[in-house]
Amino acid sequence: MTIDNADIAIVGAGPAGMAAAIEAKSSKVVVLDDQAMPGGQIWRSVEDVAARNDLHIFGKDYYRGLRFVQQFRASGIQYRQRARVIGIEDWDTGSGSDLIYLHDGKVKRLSAKRLIIATGSYERPTPFPGWTLPGVMSAGAAQIALKTTNMVPKRPFILAGQGPLFLLLASQLKAAEVPPDVILQLDDPKRIKQALLHLPAALTGTQDLLKGLFWRLKITRGIKTSVGNVINIEAHGEKQLERISWKTQNGAVGECSASTLLIHDGVVPNTQLLRAMRAPIWYDNKEAAWRPSLASIAGQMSDRPWIYAAGDVSGIGGWRAAIAMGALAGASANYTLGNGSITNSEEMRSLGRGKAIRPFLNALYPPARAFHKPANSTIICRCEEISAGEIRKAVREGAQGPNQMKAFLRCGMGPCQGRMCADKTVELITESNGAAINEVLPMRVRMPISPVTLGEMTTLDKK
Ligand SMILES: Cc1cc2nc3c(=O)[nH]c(=O)nc-3n(C[C@H](O)[C@H](O)[C@H](O)COP(=O)(O)OP(=O)(O)OC[C@H]3O[C@@H](n4cnc5c(N)ncnc54)[C@H](O)[C@@H]3O)c2cc1C
């Protein structure tokens, strides 16, 4: 039996993972990513999109991605596509860890002296009445379909949400000549006052501000119905989505028929792998999300300095910050193995510029009011079909954290391993028992972190 080895293993071939690999290439680096090609979320399928001459749909930042992906490919770094990391072994020994991953229908092992986790983010789950109906999906899922297969949503379709990605997707759908039939804006115009306090710092990232302003001004152009200040949304249908209804802050109500509803409420760090290896994570009230506890700007984990977290997984910062963080982590991991040198000043400046706009965006777009305090009948854990009411009842009966909630209700124990319900469960617990979020332990994630068949599992070599 041969064990596959690397000096540095990187999970994720997005901006952060690719930058880390390029920076560390004087060591033996292996990059694993579950997508079919490098690029991560922002530059998903960029090589295919370029081949079908559709780059213009996705904007200037997407063009930049093509160059970066080409640079990554040209660097000769070992890159394994469609390789989904489902677990990590020996994460606590300090003498190297093993990534367990699914690739070509087999479960394989990769031993590495250093690990860089660059798994990015996912969209904040949005529980509301009817969100589990077929036809309701996240806006990011629609963007993925557009990038990978040029598929567009079935009409009539509604785009509802808030934040930069919501505005970007609206502009991309228009560029693809499939503008939404209805746009529902879930943001709160009153937040602009708080956000303006952070404007001076945000000016360092002027290009991002201008880009956002441009999308914002154009969002309603050419759209038949656009409603602002929406505080409540419901999806209705027997077996699939047929209709949606909404309510605005000033009491106005509306409804329309719908085949597709795309929802977006910002993104949160994808900490599943870190949680699975019991890495310390904490709740950042400003970002309204859990993020890892880091010991250094290079992204070293606070309790295990041979493991790094870079890019959006370490705190949402966008692609420029992700590249800077990846480069810092790659250089640092490489240096600790006796290779290369560390000259971080350019990356630090770039990280500062990339993150400058975040406090402004965090103040402008806190989690949407439409998903606060879900009604008792709203499903929270989709895999196990557990409602908000059942979670509240379990808190009254003594479940003090999401890990006890598993024993009470199996909440978070389905195939998604809590990706969709963990954060909302903690929120409901604190809403019911008055604790602060950081007093409640985050939901633990068990390996494998995503489903794998027994047949696939039997292909894993023991050490
Ligand atoms: C759905 C979605 C769409 C987005 N679209 C845009 C956009 O159009 N424009 C924009 O500016 N920003 C977009 N963002 C934000 C964007 O992700 C960040 O700006 C930036 O790309 C973060 O880079 P990253 O390298 O940290 O992570 P990512 O780009 O997210 O890359 C992480 C990579 O890790 C892979 N991965 C995750 N878990 C595993 C695992 N267990 N095993 C193997 N591989 C794994 C992912 O598939 C992905 O390829 C999007 C975010 C999301 C969630």
The ligand as a Gaussian input file, in Angstrom:
#p B3LYP/6-31G(d) Opt

LIG

0 1
 C      -22.423000      30.672000      -3.985000
 C      -21.425000      31.802000      -3.957000
 C      -21.201000      32.562000      -5.092000
 C      -20.280000      33.613000      -5.081000
 N      -20.129000      34.360000      -6.218000
 C      -19.327000      35.435000      -6.181000
 C      -19.188000      36.269000      -7.335000
 O      -19.784000      36.013000      -8.370000
 N      -18.387000      37.367000      -7.216000
 C      -17.721000      37.661000      -6.069000
 O      -17.013000      38.682000      -6.007000
 N      -17.800000      36.878000      -4.981000
 C      -18.599000      35.785000      -5.020000
 N      -18.705000      35.009000      -3.900000
 C      -17.873000      35.322000      -2.746000
 C      -16.516000      34.637000      -3.029000
 O      -16.636000      33.297000      -2.638000
 C      -15.341000      35.276000      -2.354000
 O      -15.266000      36.583000      -2.776000
 C      -13.988000      34.628000      -2.698000
 O      -14.074000      33.894000      -3.879000
 C      -13.515000      33.732000      -1.599000
 O      -12.402000      32.991000      -2.052000
 P      -11.934000      31.692000      -1.269000
 O      -10.769000      31.142000      -2.007000
 O      -11.789000      32.011000       0.160000
 O      -13.157000      30.672000      -1.366000
 P      -13.947000      30.048000      -2.581000
 O      -13.832000      30.844000      -3.799000
 O      -15.309000      29.783000      -2.049000
 O      -13.210000      28.652000      -2.836000
 C      -13.334000      27.557000      -1.959000
 C      -13.186000      26.288000      -2.761000
 O      -13.136000      25.184000      -1.859000
 C      -13.949000      24.143000      -2.361000
 N      -14.338000      23.298000      -1.221000
 C      -15.094000      23.622000      -0.149000
 N      -15.179000      22.574000       0.697000
 C      -14.462000      21.579000       0.137000
 C      -14.192000      20.231000       0.534000
 N      -14.662000      19.712000       1.680000
 N      -13.420000      19.468000      -0.283000
 C      -12.915000      19.962000      -1.445000
 N      -13.148000      21.233000      -1.859000
 C      -13.915000      22.023000      -1.075000
 C      -15.107000      24.892000      -3.010000
 O      -15.814000      24.108000      -3.962000
 C      -14.361000      26.029000      -3.685000
 O      -13.905000      25.660000      -4.956000
 C      -19.586000      33.921000      -3.895000
 C      -19.798000      33.156000      -2.739000
 C      -20.697000      32.108000      -2.765000
 C      -20.934000      31.294000      -1.525000

